Amino acid sequence: MDLGDGIYRVDGVSANVYVVVGDGITVVDTGMPGSGRKILRFLNGVLRVDAGDVDSIVITHQHIDHAGSSLLLRDATGAKTMVHEADADYLSGGRKPLRPRGAAGAAMALFSPFFRLRTFDPDVRLKERDTAGGMEVVHLPGHTPGSIALYDRGKEIAFTGDIVAMRGEHPSFPPHAFNDDEREMRASFGKLLSLAPATLLPGHGPPISAGTDLSSLLAGDGNKESPP
């Protein structure tokens, strides 16, 4: 899907995968394991670019539905994989992956043999205010320790991972069970709002425009029904 401003969303993957075309080509998130070939087909068939034209693969956080095809894409493109330093060891195998609490965690443990992340050592461990794919890295811990947004100040567009998504007509936080630190995540959301981006491109669901009242989330609960 063409979202304008050189930004595309890959159709048919479990979480939103974006391709940003500018001075180079950046892939933002990689979907579940098995999504890599769909992303490569999108690059070749829709954008008419070679896999080797991809410069960077930026992962907004370590959850498997966002990082699951990172190794396949890195091998196919030769691009550098980038993730915040606080999530990097979860992907390299240095730390056990974060698991949701309660029933969601039990279900994930049951199906984990079928959806296993192939560990890899990220090429670049990002920090706050680094540049990735020509965009500013904004550290938004709470959903995971190394969750980030990528902010294009010129276009006023932010790729925001899982910190917020639309549930029907209403914005929502991720479910409690999927958040590493709820209080820290809410503080990070306030930080994101202070940037005043015109458009948020979340990890799940449609784009969120500046006209959406997001500040109401900080006053209410707002996190029981959205995707993780």
PyMOL commands that set and color helices and strands:
alter all, ss='L'
color gray80, all
select helices_A, chain A and resi 36-46+51-53+64-67+70-77+85-92+102-114+176-178+182-194+216-219
alter helices_A, ss='H'
color red, helices_A
select strands_A, chain A and resi 2-4+7-9+18-21+25-28+54-58+80-84+124-126+131-132+135-139+148-152+157-161+165-167+170-172+199-202+208-209
alter strands_A, ss='S'
color yellow, strands_A
deselect
rebuild
show_as cartoon
